[in-house]
Amino acid sequence: MSAKRFAAQVHKQTSRLLREKYIKREPAWYKAVLEHPPLPLPAKEPPSRSEFDLPLAQPLTRPASSKEIRPLPVQYVEDEIRKQFFRDHPFEAFRETSLVEAATIEPEHPIRAEKWTRLRQRTRNPSPEDAIRYAVNLHEYHNLSVTHAYASAVAQFHSLRSEHQLAKNFALMESEHYGMQFGPTQVEIAFEKEEKAFETWRKKDKERDMAEVARKRWKAVVERDNSQNQYTKGQEYVRLWKEGIRPTYTTVLAEPEINPEGLTQQIAESPDFMNVTVPQGI
């Protein structure tokens, strides 16, 4: 009978069968089981972790006082080595990296596991990830501690980077000796773009200033040519006004001249701004 699959659920299945009248009479044990139901099934325990997932130098211990089931921490050797590597080489994080969308996963390198004994076997210009993978490979397949594996990987990483830098410098010197002319660097190109942007701003400022001057072309510009530089509280102006002499603030035009090009009218060399112009008949 299907009700006997789980011993803790026999009374529940029997109740459903009695309700649907598949069983005509109650079993002798039915009321006793309802008064004293069986214990529920225990909760499922988490699966055991392997030594590879456990923290380094930390034994797996569960506190006796805590009854709460919590997920166990997952730690990998790569994460610890990567943290230490970028603590020792912070500027490697600023090195440019190619990120291509929809790129296929590269196949595993043929030199790996026990065959990978030197970092040079993979590349002559290693990246930080190459050094980290090499340190993990030494720890897993060559029975080296994490400390010794990391020290060996970093030493070989520095050596290969130095060789690559020296080879690059000598190749540059040889090319320049044979007449090679290199274009501007990325830094110089960026500076040129900034200068072009600044030049456009300067032109806009100059055009704005010219437009401002054009809007204010009727603004009075007073230049005092008289020798009196003291403030008279307007008495000199009132005196001239009483005498019928009116000052002018416009430029004095000279007599028109007839040239082969046509009729022209020049501005006087000394415009009468504050000097009074005596009207005719005074």
C-alpha angles and dihedrals in degrees: 000000000000092000090070096064093094119029092206092058101046094101092049093052090046090053091054092049092050091049091054090044094240087129115048100194131036115248117248092246096047101094093041092054092047090054092047107027119191122260117269121252116274120256117267112262120227116258117262118260125231123238090255092066096045122099116264114267091354118113118219106257128163118207111246094213095055117083095177115108110227130178114262118245116260115213131170131199091234092062094053093047092046092052092050093045094055091044088058095038107032095159091061087075089066094055111113118256128195112238112187121182119228091015119160121242111260116239119251114277113255091229106071144116112021093355093062103083101141130041089224090069091074103039143342092223105045124195124216090262091054091055092047093050091048091053091050090048091053091049096048104036105024099043096240123147118249091252095053093041091052093047092051093047093049093048092052090044091056092046094052093045090052092050091049093049093049092048090049093050093049092048089052093049092048092050092050090048091057092050103267112156116202123207126238118298124243090261092054091047090052091051091051091052090050092051091051090051091049090049091055089051091051091051091050091050091050092049090048091051092049091050090049091052091048091053090050098045091119093053113121114250110192123199118182114214097169120103094234106100099163124102110249097185090244095302093122091050092050091048092053090045092054090050090053095248112137121196119227127213098192129091118269112239119215124228114291116260127209112222132171087259092056141263113338133178118203129202115247117256092236109036115206104237105149098002108102120242110219109221119232117270096038 
